[in-house]
Amino acid sequence: MNVTIFGIGYVGLVQAAVLADAGHHVICVDRDKEKVENLKKGVISIYEPGLATIVEENYKADRLIFTTDIKVGVESGDIQFIAVGTPPDEDGSADLKYVLAVADSIANHMTTPKIIINKSTVPVGTADRVSEKIAEVLELRGISLDYHVVSNPEFLKEGSAVEDCQKPERIVIGIDSNSNYVIDAIKELYAPFNYNHDRMMWMDVRSAELTKYAANCMLATKISFMNEMANLAEKLGADIEAVRKGIGSDSRIGYQFIYPGCGYGGSCFPKDVQALIKTADSIGYNAEILKSVDSVNYRQKDKLFEKINKHYDKDLKGKTFAIWGLSFKPNTDDMREAPSRVLMESLWNAGAKVQAFDPEAMEECQRIYGQREDLTLVVNQNSALKGADALIIVTEWQNFKVLDIEYVSKSLKVPLIFDGRNLFSPEKLKNNGIKYYSIGR
């Protein structure tokens, strides 16, 4: 099939690459000329395991094309994906200007019927606004063309997005049309990913739009709930890791997303929780649980600094801290809303210095903070330890999970660890002479 995808950010690029790899002909349209030219050269601005190889192979095979030419994109694809960003507005609501701008562009250039699939994460009712925008522009052009707006939210996890796209747990399709043409086209589009069993879930458009927000908010709720329990455990003298195992063994709860820590970040959970709160406010509903989820997470990002500040009796001036982990989660270079940013900025404000290492997010950290006298980005995790007053673990990268106790003790000025992800046994570190602070224990 001929497919056009507007927006070659995280979602758009992964979706485009995987569709092309399945045999579809995909044109990616983006206004960012530098990004488009870089992709043609094989330079990808995001880190996602396996993505670079798929992009390169399908670009060379002419199944994946990158362009800034909107007209070419609209004319080429029978199916038009909208996969542009919906950044939070000043009040926390989702900003739809990029989504509506794409709708305007499609309507201005279309000369044949189109199926418009909204892949961006958008508030309930956005499909209606996209449809209204297209109808408005077509009327101004004085032409009448058939079009259908479909909601098809993404459920990609950073770090495993390619696999999630290739082997989806579900394919949610929101459609208010009974057109066999539209239904058959979408089935054909996703046939390569729907072979073993039917993963497609058909529903009305508004339900599909809400499903995306509900999914992310549910996962964020589990994280904030567990962090709330961790804070209680500390004050009650309980061990949150024992509690986690105890409740996770209940099949109704499960072990996923109940790991206590120093808060969630990234491009989805914080933004989507706040956006759904704003949607609820706009219709006069007080979303108390969602507001609590957001509030708990906001406070949780300060937990590591609070422990550090308390240990040093609020005197951090001149101290140097080794930080392991800058990205908001493993297997990504994404530092949006990352707990590491809250921590580092608090340390700097208190007069401390940072020696940091992350397997993938070093360039992103440099881009965000530039050159600072109180920030040193080092070549590996061991280099971060040298001469530091303490080690702080912020992201649970796999290569941080095995600790060379002797090397850590020898490299740090004092054998002291603040662990925001509960990677190690307090008893073992205590027996080896290391002072160890973790979350909820």
C-alpha positions as CSV (number, residue, x, y, z in Angstrom):
1,M,0.0,0.0,0.0
2,N,1.0,3.6,-0.5
3,V,1.3,5.3,2.9
4,T,2.3,8.8,3.9
5,I,3.4,9.7,7.5
6,F,3.5,13.3,8.6
7,G,6.1,13.7,11.4
8,I,9.3,11.7,11.7
9,G,9.8,12.0,15.4
10,Y,9.8,9.0,17.7
11,V,6.4,7.6,16.8
12,G,6.3,8.5,13.2
13,L,9.8,7.2,12.4
14,V,9.3,3.8,14.1
15,Q,5.8,3.3,12.5
16,A,7.2,4.3,9.1
17,A,10.2,2.0,9.3
18,V,8.2,-1.0,10.4
19,L,5.4,-0.5,7.8
20,A,8.1,-0.2,5.1
21,D,9.8,-3.3,6.4
22,A,6.6,-5.2,6.0
23,G,6.5,-4.3,2.4
24,H,4.4,-1.1,2.2
25,H,5.7,2.0,0.3
26,V,6.1,4.8,2.9
27,I,6.8,8.5,2.4
28,C,7.7,10.5,5.5
29,V,7.0,14.2,5.5
30,D,8.6,16.6,7.9
31,R,9.2,20.4,7.8
32,D,12.6,20.0,9.5
33,K,15.0,20.0,6.5
34,E,18.0,19.1,8.6
35,K,16.3,16.0,10.1
36,V,15.2,14.9,6.6
37,E,18.6,15.2,5.1
38,N,20.2,13.5,8.1
39,L,17.8,10.5,7.7
40,K,18.7,10.2,4.0
41,K,22.4,9.9,5.2
42,G,21.4,7.3,7.8
43,V,21.7,9.7,10.7
44,I,19.0,9.2,13.3
45,S,18.5,11.7,16.1
46,I,16.9,9.2,18.5
47,Y,18.2,6.0,20.1
48,E,16.0,3.0,19.8
49,P,17.3,-0.6,19.6
50,G,17.1,-2.0,16.1
51,L,15.6,1.2,14.5
52,A,18.7,2.4,12.6
53,T,19.1,-0.9,10.7
54,I,15.5,-1.1,9.6
55,V,15.6,2.6,8.4
56,E,18.8,2.1,6.5
57,E,17.7,-1.2,4.8
58,N,14.3,0.1,3.7
59,Y,15.6,3.5,2.6
60,K,18.1,1.7,0.3
61,A,15.3,-0.5,-1.0
62,D,13.2,2.7,-1.9
63,R,10.4,1.5,0.4
64,L,11.1,4.4,2.8
65,I,11.4,8.0,1.5
66,F,12.0,11.2,3.4
67,T,10.9,14.6,2.1
68,T,9.8,18.1,3.1
69,D,7.5,18.3,0.1
70,I,3.9,18.2,1.6
71,K,2.3,18.0,-1.8
72,V,4.2,14.9,-2.8
73,G,3.3,13.3,0.5
74,V,-0.4,14.0,0.1
75,E,-0.6,12.9,-3.5
76,S,1.4,9.7,-2.9
77,G,-0.5,8.1,0.0
78,D,-4.0,6.7,0.0
79,I,-3.5,6.5,3.8
80,Q,-2.2,9.6,5.5
81,F,-0.9,9.2,9.1
82,I,-0.7,12.2,11.4
83,A,2.2,11.5,13.8
84,V,3.3,14.9,14.9
85,G,3.9,16.0,18.4
86,T,1.2,17.2,20.9
87,P,3.4,19.1,23.4
88,P,1.8,20.3,26.6
89,D,0.4,23.8,26.4
90,E,1.1,26.3,29.2
91,D,-1.9,25.0,31.2
92,G,-0.9,21.3,30.7
93,S,-3.4,20.6,28.0
94,A,-2.3,19.0,24.7
95,D,-1.4,21.5,22.1
96,L,-3.1,20.5,18.8
97,K,-1.7,23.1,16.5
98,Y,0.7,20.7,14.7
99,V,-2.1,18.1,14.3
100,L,-4.5,20.7,12.8
101,A,-1.7,22.1,10.6
102,V,-1.3,18.7,9.1
103,A,-5.0,18.3,8.6
104,D,-5.0,21.7,6.8
105,S,-2.1,20.6,4.6
106,I,-3.8,17.4,3.6
107,A,-7.0,19.2,2.8
108,N,-5.2,21.8,0.7
109,H,-3.4,19.3,-1.5
110,M,-5.7,16.3,-1.7
111,T,-7.2,15.6,-5.1
112,T,-8.4,12.0,-4.4
113,P,-10.2,10.4,-1.4
114,K,-8.0,9.9,1.6
115,I,-8.0,7.9,4.8
116,I,-6.5,10.0,7.6
117,I,-5.2,8.0,10.5
118,N,-4.4,10.0,13.7
119,K,-1.4,8.3,15.4
120,S,-0.6,11.3,17.6
121,T,-1.7,11.2,21.3
122,V,-4.6,13.6,21.3
123,P,-7.5,14.5,23.6
124,V,-11.0,13.0,23.1
125,G,-12.7,14.9,20.3
126,T,-9.6,15.6,18.2
127,A,-10.8,13.5,15.3
128,D,-13.9,15.6,15.1
129,R,-11.7,18.8,15.0
130,V,-9.5,17.2,12.3
131,S,-12.6,16.3,10.2
132,E,-14.0,19.8,10.6
133,K,-10.7,21.4,9.5
134,I,-10.6,19.2,6.4
135,A,-14.2,20.0,5.5
136,E,-13.6,23.7,6.0
137,V,-10.6,23.8,3.7
138,L,-12.3,21.6,1.0
139,E,-15.3,24.0,1.1
140,L,-12.9,27.0,0.6
141,R,-11.4,25.2,-2.3
142,G,-14.8,24.6,-3.8
143,I,-14.4,20.8,-4.1
144,S,-16.0,17.8,-2.7
145,L,-13.8,14.7,-1.9
146,D,-14.5,11.7,0.2
147,Y,-12.3,11.3,3.4
148,H,-12.4,9.4,6.6
149,V,-10.7,10.3,9.9
150,V,-9.6,7.3,12.0
151,S,-8.0,7.1,15.5
152,N,-5.2,4.6,15.8
153,P,-3.3,5.3,19.0
154,E,0.2,4.0,19.5
155,F,1.3,1.9,22.4
156,L,5.1,1.9,22.1
157,K,7.5,1.6,24.9
158,E,10.7,3.5,24.5
159,G,13.5,1.0,24.4
160,S,11.4,-1.7,22.8
161,A,9.3,0.4,20.3
162,V,10.4,-1.5,17.2
163,E,9.4,-4.9,18.7
164,D,6.1,-3.3,20.0
165,C,5.3,-2.1,16.5
166,Q,6.2,-5.4,14.8
167,K,4.4,-7.6,17.4
168,P,1.7,-5.4,18.9
169,E,-0.4,-6.7,21.8
170,R,-3.4,-4.9,20.3
171,I,-4.2,-2.6,17.3
172,V,-6.9,-0.2,18.4
173,I,-8.9,1.3,15.6
174,G,-11.4,4.1,16.3
175,I,-13.8,4.5,13.4
176,D,-17.2,6.1,13.1
177,S,-17.7,5.0,9.5
178,N,-19.3,1.8,8.2
179,S,-17.4,2.1,4.9
180,N,-16.2,-1.4,3.8
181,Y,-13.5,0.4,1.8
182,V,-12.0,2.0,4.9
183,I,-12.3,-1.1,7.0
184,D,-10.7,-3.3,4.3
185,A,-7.9,-0.8,3.7
186,I,-6.9,-0.7,7.4
187,K,-7.1,-4.5,7.6
188,E,-4.7,-4.7,4.6
189,L,-2.4,-2.2,6.1
190,Y,-2.0,-4.1,9.3
191,A,-2.3,-7.6,7.9
192,P,1.5,-8.4,8.3
193,F,1.1,-7.7,12.1
194,N,-2.1,-9.5,12.6
195,Y,-1.3,-12.9,11.1
196,N,-1.1,-15.3,14.1
197,H,-4.3,-14.1,15.7
198,D,-6.6,-11.1,15.4
199,R,-5.2,-8.2,17.4
200,M,-7.5,-5.6,16.0
201,M,-9.9,-3.9,18.3
202,W,-12.6,-1.9,16.6
203,M,-14.4,0.9,18.5
204,D,-15.8,4.3,18.0
205,V,-13.3,7.2,17.6
206,R,-13.7,8.8,21.0
207,S,-13.3,5.5,22.8
208,A,-10.0,4.9,20.9
209,E,-8.8,8.4,21.8
210,L,-9.6,7.8,25.5
211,T,-8.0,4.3,25.4
212,K,-4.6,5.8,24.8
213,Y,-4.8,8.2,27.7
214,A,-6.4,5.6,30.0
215,A,-3.6,3.1,29.3
216,N,-0.8,5.5,30.1
217,C,-2.5,7.0,33.1
218,M,-3.2,3.5,34.5
219,L,0.5,2.6,34.3
220,A,1.5,5.9,35.8
221,T,-1.0,5.3,38.6
222,K,0.7,1.9,39.4
223,I,4.1,3.7,39.7
224,S,2.9,6.5,41.9
225,F,0.9,4.1,44.1
226,M,4.1,2.0,44.6
227,N,6.1,5.1,45.4
228,E,3.4,6.2,47.9
229,M,3.8,2.8,49.6
230,A,7.5,3.1,49.6
231,N,7.3,6.4,51.4
232,L,5.0,4.8,54.0
233,A,7.3,1.8,54.3
234,E,10.2,4.1,55.2
235,K,8.3,5.7,58.0
236,L,6.7,2.4,59.2
237,G,10.0,0.4,59.2
238,A,8.9,-1.9,56.5
239,D,10.8,-3.1,53.4
240,I,9.0,-2.0,50.2
241,E,10.8,-4.7,48.2
242,A,9.3,-7.4,50.3
243,V,5.9,-5.7,49.9
244,R,6.4,-5.5,46.2
245,K,7.0,-9.2,45.9
246,G,4.0,-9.9,48.2
247,I,1.5,-8.0,46.2
248,G,3.0,-8.7,42.8
249,S,2.4,-12.4,43.3
250,D,-1.3,-11.6,43.1
251,S,-2.3,-12.2,39.5
252,R,-4.8,-9.4,39.7
253,I,-1.9,-7.0,40.4
254,G,1.2,-8.5,38.8
255,Y,4.8,-7.4,38.9
256,Q,4.8,-4.9,36.1
257,F,5.1,-1.2,36.9
258,I,5.2,-1.7,40.7
259,Y,8.9,-1.0,41.1
260,P,9.5,1.8,43.6
261,G,11.9,4.5,42.6
262,C,12.7,8.2,42.1
263,G,9.7,8.9,39.8
264,Y,8.7,8.4,36.2
265,G,9.6,10.7,33.3
266,G,9.7,10.6,29.5
267,S,7.6,12.0,26.8
268,C,4.3,10.2,27.6
269,F,3.3,9.6,31.2
270,P,3.8,13.1,32.6
271,K,2.3,14.8,29.6
272,D,-0.6,12.4,29.2
273,V,-1.6,12.4,32.9
274,Q,-1.6,16.2,32.9
275,A,-3.5,16.4,29.6
276,L,-6.3,14.0,30.8
277,I,-6.6,16.1,34.0
278,K,-7.1,19.2,31.8
279,T,-9.7,17.3,29.7
280,A,-11.5,16.4,32.9
281,D,-11.4,20.0,34.2
282,S,-12.7,21.2,30.9
283,I,-15.9,19.2,31.3
284,G,-16.3,20.0,35.0
285,Y,-15.0,16.7,36.4
286,N,-12.5,16.6,39.2
287,A,-10.1,13.7,38.4
288,E,-8.8,13.2,41.9
289,I,-6.9,10.0,41.3
290,L,-5.0,11.5,38.3
291,K,-4.2,14.7,40.2
292,S,-2.8,12.5,43.0
293,V,-0.7,10.4,40.6
294,D,0.8,13.6,39.2
295,S,1.4,15.1,42.6
296,V,3.1,12.0,44.0
297,N,5.4,11.7,41.0
298,Y,6.3,15.4,41.3
299,R,7.4,14.9,44.9
300,Q,9.1,11.6,44.3
301,K,11.6,13.2,42.0
302,D,12.9,15.1,45.0
303,K,13.4,12.0,47.1
304,L,17.0,11.3,46.3
305,F,18.0,14.9,46.8
306,E,16.2,14.9,50.2
307,K,18.1,11.9,51.3
308,I,21.4,13.3,50.1
309,N,20.7,16.7,51.7
310,K,19.8,15.1,55.0
311,H,22.9,12.9,55.1
312,Y,25.1,16.0,54.7
313,D,23.1,18.2,57.1
314,K,22.1,20.4,54.2
315,D,25.8,21.3,53.4
316,L,26.5,20.2,49.9
317,K,28.7,23.0,48.8
318,G,31.9,21.7,47.3
319,K,30.8,18.1,47.2
320,T,31.1,16.0,44.0
321,F,28.7,13.3,43.2
322,A,28.9,10.4,40.7
323,I,25.7,9.9,38.8
324,W,24.9,6.6,37.0
325,G,22.0,7.1,34.6
326,L,20.6,10.3,32.9
327,S,17.9,9.0,30.7
328,F,14.4,8.6,32.2
329,K,14.5,4.8,31.7
330,P,17.0,2.3,30.2
331,N,17.4,1.7,26.5
332,T,16.7,5.2,25.4
333,D,18.6,8.5,25.3
334,D,15.4,10.5,26.2
335,M,15.8,12.9,29.1
336,R,12.4,14.5,28.9
337,E,11.0,14.9,32.4
338,A,13.8,12.6,33.7
339,P,14.4,12.4,37.4
340,S,18.1,13.0,36.8
341,R,17.4,16.5,35.7
342,V,15.5,17.4,38.9
343,L,18.4,15.8,40.9
344,M,21.2,17.5,39.1
345,E,19.6,20.9,39.2
346,S,19.0,20.6,42.9
347,L,22.6,19.6,43.5
348,W,23.9,22.5,41.5
349,N,21.7,24.9,43.3
350,A,23.1,23.6,46.5
351,G,26.7,24.2,45.3
352,A,27.6,20.6,44.4
353,K,29.3,19.2,41.3
354,V,28.3,16.2,39.2
355,Q,30.3,13.5,37.4
356,A,27.8,11.7,35.2
357,F,27.6,8.7,32.9
358,D,24.8,7.2,30.8
359,P,25.2,4.6,28.1
360,E,23.1,6.6,25.6
361,A,22.1,10.0,26.9
362,M,25.4,11.8,27.1
363,E,24.9,13.9,23.9
364,E,21.4,14.7,25.0
365,C,22.6,15.9,28.4
366,Q,25.2,18.0,26.7
367,R,22.6,19.5,24.4
368,I,20.3,20.4,27.3
369,Y,22.9,21.8,29.7
370,G,25.8,22.8,27.5
371,Q,29.2,23.4,29.1
372,R,29.1,23.9,32.9
373,E,31.9,23.9,35.4
374,D,29.8,21.8,37.8
375,L,29.0,19.1,35.2
376,T,31.5,16.6,33.9
377,L,30.4,13.9,31.5
378,V,32.7,10.9,31.7
379,V,33.5,8.0,29.4
380,N,32.2,5.1,31.6
381,Q,30.6,4.4,34.9
382,N,33.9,3.7,36.7
383,S,35.3,7.1,35.6
384,A,32.4,8.8,37.3
385,L,33.4,7.3,40.7
386,K,36.9,8.7,40.8
387,G,37.2,11.2,43.6
388,A,33.5,11.6,44.1
389,D,32.0,11.9,47.6
390,A,29.2,9.5,46.8
391,L,27.5,7.5,44.0
392,I,23.9,8.2,43.0
393,I,22.1,5.7,40.8
394,V,19.2,7.2,38.9
395,T,18.5,4.9,35.9
396,E,18.4,1.1,36.1
397,W,20.6,0.3,33.1
398,Q,21.5,-3.4,32.9
399,N,25.3,-2.7,33.2
400,F,24.7,-0.9,36.5
401,K,23.2,-3.9,38.2
402,V,26.4,-5.7,39.0
403,L,28.5,-3.8,41.5
404,D,32.2,-4.1,41.9
405,I,32.1,-3.4,45.6
406,E,35.9,-3.2,46.0
407,Y,36.3,-0.8,43.2
408,V,33.5,1.4,44.3
409,S,34.8,1.6,47.9
410,K,38.3,2.4,46.6
411,S,37.3,5.0,44.1
412,L,34.9,7.1,46.2
413,K,36.1,9.4,49.0
414,V,33.7,7.6,51.3
415,P,31.9,4.3,50.5
416,L,28.4,5.8,50.2
417,I,25.6,5.0,47.7
418,F,22.2,6.6,47.1
419,D,20.2,4.2,45.0
420,G,17.0,5.6,43.3
421,R,16.1,2.2,41.8
422,N,16.8,-0.3,44.6
423,L,19.3,-2.3,42.6
424,F,21.2,-3.8,45.5
425,S,20.8,-5.7,48.8
426,P,21.2,-3.3,51.8
427,E,22.4,-6.2,53.9
428,K,25.2,-7.1,51.5
429,L,26.5,-3.5,51.1
430,K,26.3,-3.0,54.9
431,N,28.4,-6.1,55.4
432,N,31.0,-4.7,53.0
433,G,31.2,-1.4,54.7
434,I,29.1,0.7,52.3
435,K,26.6,3.1,53.6
436,Y,23.5,2.6,51.4
437,Y,20.4,4.6,51.0
438,S,17.5,3.3,48.8
439,I,13.8,3.9,48.3
440,G,11.3,2.5,50.8
441,R,13.8,0.4,52.8
